[in-house]
Amino acid sequence: MGTRIEHFECAIVGGGLAGLCLAIQLADRDVSVVVFEKGNYPFHKVCGEYISMESWPFLESLGLPLAELSLPKIDRLGITSDRGFILNHSLGMGGFGISRYSLDHYLFEIASRKGAHVIQECRVMDVQGNPADGFQVRTSAGDFTSKVVCGSYGKYTPQFVHLHENNISNTDNQNYIGIKYHIQTDFPANRIELHNFSDGYCGVSKVDRDWYCLCYLTTARNLIENGKDVKQMEEAVLFQNPFLKNYFQNSKFINPQPLIISNVQFNKKQTDSNGIFLLGDAAGSITPLCGNGMSMGIRASKLLAEQLLFLFSGKQTYGQASQNYRREWDAAFGTRIRAGYHLQKLFGKSRTTDFALRTLDKFPWLTSKLVALTHGDVF
Ligand SMILES: Cc1cc2nc3c(=O)[nH]c(=O)nc-3n(C[C@H](O)[C@H](O)[C@H](O)COP(=O)(O)OP(=O)(O)OC[C@H]3O[C@@H](n4cnc5c(N)ncnc54)[C@H](O)[C@@H]3O)c2cc1C
């Protein structure tokens, strides 16, 4: 007896927020959809957990009752230099805090309730096929076929996805690591702070429960120079910033061991590869300081869902869906990515950062403009 192969109209590789938001929208419109997620909800992720307010109404429209969750609304920003300067500013539209542990789990529950088939602890190993004949998806839970495949696998491109040569190398040739803790500390709930140190910066802001997220990004070189010892690097490098030293020394760490990711690169990739639609970090990621990657992933799911619904209802061809999605993606994120690339150069460098912050402090209108560039319009 052969193994039964299940067929779906849409297969989604990766159940982070981009993949789950897409699944919810498709399931809502009766498209048969399967999500493959190698993790098991709820689980933690390295992320600063600040979501720009632009996503709030859309997340609510998917069925996430944000207003009932008593989440911290964040409208104040503080940026410090390791020389002890602090720039205080309002965030304009601002954002809110929620842990990925809670957010992805809520979205998983909504997707399942709406009829999406979410398979956990299931790793996609290969995707073969094409838009004309359909796709075969080989996973650790068996084989599946589908008419359309979407890749929302996050920042690490799997071997079965082939990116164009010029999209493989990152824009600044840096290899980053991301490190995250949840802490309890004395900190206003409506504030986010970004603390610069040599070759990196660290965000602190409140999320759900009584947790605060303390998450930083730095170069792999920084860790290597400190004997690959995270604690040693924190004490030798991050503690140079007096604000950061204070948070490390006067907070309760929920889990003493941080969550760590390595080999992180930031670059724009592409919106499809060999007929697979890409969204979220899979289509391109931006340094956390500059662009609200979560809102970009959530918004990309909306852009893609609209095109896929036209495709499934026979109103457009695969080629048209792909072209329209690429055009809309570029229109939505092109400026943000370019601005992020330039903004990034101002941070994580002792003298430059200190000078930039002192200058911005004298020109609040310019600070407001830069902050606005990192947030999109409400959708
Ligand atoms: C240090 C750091 C801090 C950040 N801070 C912020 C912030 O404060 N605000 C913000 O908006 N953005 C922030 N970001 C960016 C944000 O985390 C990402 O943009 C966002 O998580 C992208 O969502 P996604 O759904 O595309 O990918 P992910 O959330 O990474 O989800 C991808 C999913 O795919 C699964 N997967 C991968 N491969 C496979 C496979 N082969 N088979 C099955 N499943 C697979 C993974 O397990 C994962 O669950 C930060 C990023 C970093 C690195």
The ligand as a MOL file (V3000), in Angstrom:
LIG
                    3D

  0  0  0     0  0            999 V3000
M  V30 BEGIN CTAB
M  V30 COUNTS 53 58 0 0 0
M  V30 BEGIN ATOM
M  V30 1 C 17.9790 40.8200 16.7530 0
M  V30 2 C 16.6900 41.1010 16.0160 0
M  V30 3 C 15.7500 41.9660 16.5740 0
M  V30 4 C 14.5720 42.2680 15.8910 0
M  V30 5 N 13.6640 43.1270 16.4520 0
M  V30 6 C 12.5450 43.4510 15.7970 0
M  V30 7 C 11.5890 44.3380 16.3680 0
M  V30 8 O 11.7120 44.7880 17.5090 0
M  V30 9 N 10.5000 44.6700 15.6310 0
M  V30 10 C 10.2810 44.1640 14.3770 0
M  V30 11 O 9.2760 44.5170 13.7640 0
M  V30 12 N 11.1520 43.2950 13.8210 0
M  V30 13 C 12.2770 42.9290 14.5000 0
M  V30 14 N 13.1390 42.0300 13.9440 0
M  V30 15 C 12.8090 41.4260 12.6450 0
M  V30 16 C 11.7300 40.3500 12.8100 0
M  V30 17 O 12.0770 39.4430 13.8370 0
M  V30 18 C 11.5310 39.5900 11.5030 0
M  V30 19 O 11.4200 40.5250 10.4510 0
M  V30 20 C 10.2890 38.7130 11.5570 0
M  V30 21 O 10.4250 37.7270 12.5380 0
M  V30 22 C 10.0660 38.0470 10.1970 0
M  V30 23 O 8.9800 37.1670 10.2930 0
M  V30 24 P 8.9030 35.9120 9.3150 0
M  V30 25 O 7.5500 35.3250 9.5300 0
M  V30 26 O 9.3240 36.2970 7.9500 0
M  V30 27 O 10.0500 34.9210 9.8340 0
M  V30 28 P 10.1660 34.1290 11.1910 0
M  V30 29 O 9.4090 34.7700 12.2820 0
M  V30 30 O 11.6290 33.8980 11.3800 0
M  V30 31 O 9.4600 32.7460 10.8920 0
M  V30 32 C 9.9970 31.7760 10.0350 0
M  V30 33 C 9.4930 30.4200 10.5020 0
M  V30 34 O 9.8330 29.4270 9.5430 0
M  V30 35 C 10.2130 28.2390 10.2280 0
M  V30 36 N 11.0450 27.4850 9.2780 0
M  V30 37 C 12.2320 27.8610 8.7420 0
M  V30 38 N 12.6730 26.9410 7.8620 0
M  V30 39 C 11.7420 25.9500 7.8460 0
M  V30 40 C 11.6260 24.7110 7.1390 0
M  V30 41 N 12.5530 24.3200 6.2410 0
M  V30 42 N 10.5500 23.9400 7.3710 0
M  V30 43 C 9.5940 24.3320 8.2680 0
M  V30 44 N 9.6500 25.4910 8.9640 0
M  V30 45 C 10.7020 26.2880 8.7460 0
M  V30 46 C 10.9350 28.7400 11.4700 0
M  V30 47 O 10.9340 27.7890 12.5100 0
M  V30 48 C 10.1320 29.9900 11.8150 0
M  V30 49 O 9.1180 29.7530 12.7720 0
M  V30 50 C 14.3150 41.6890 14.6170 0
M  V30 51 C 15.2550 40.8040 14.0540 0
M  V30 52 C 16.4270 40.5040 14.7440 0
M  V30 53 C 17.4180 39.5600 14.1390 0
M  V30 END ATOM
M  V30 BEGIN BOND
M  V30 1 1 1 2
M  V30 2 1 2 3
M  V30 3 2 2 52
M  V30 4 2 3 4
M  V30 5 1 4 5
M  V30 6 1 4 50
M  V30 7 2 5 6
M  V30 8 1 6 7
M  V30 9 1 6 13
M  V30 10 2 7 8
M  V30 11 1 7 9
M  V30 12 1 9 10
M  V30 13 2 10 11
M  V30 14 1 10 12
M  V30 15 2 12 13
M  V30 16 1 13 14
M  V30 17 1 14 15
M  V30 18 1 14 50
M  V30 19 1 15 16
M  V30 20 1 16 17
M  V30 21 1 16 18
M  V30 22 1 18 19
M  V30 23 1 18 20
M  V30 24 1 20 21
M  V30 25 1 20 22
M  V30 26 1 22 23
M  V30 27 1 23 24
M  V30 28 2 24 25
M  V30 29 1 24 26
M  V30 30 1 24 27
M  V30 31 1 27 28
M  V30 32 2 28 29
M  V30 33 1 28 30
M  V30 34 1 28 31
M  V30 35 1 31 32
M  V30 36 1 32 33
M  V30 37 1 33 34
M  V30 38 1 33 48
M  V30 39 1 34 35
M  V30 40 1 35 36
M  V30 41 1 35 46
M  V30 42 1 36 37
M  V30 43 1 36 45
M  V30 44 2 37 38
M  V30 45 1 38 39
M  V30 46 1 39 40
M  V30 47 2 39 45
M  V30 48 1 40 41
M  V30 49 2 40 42
M  V30 50 1 42 43
M  V30 51 2 43 44
M  V30 52 1 44 45
M  V30 53 1 46 47
M  V30 54 1 46 48
M  V30 55 1 48 49
M  V30 56 2 50 51
M  V30 57 1 51 52
M  V30 58 1 52 53
M  V30 END BOND
M  V30 END CTAB
M  END
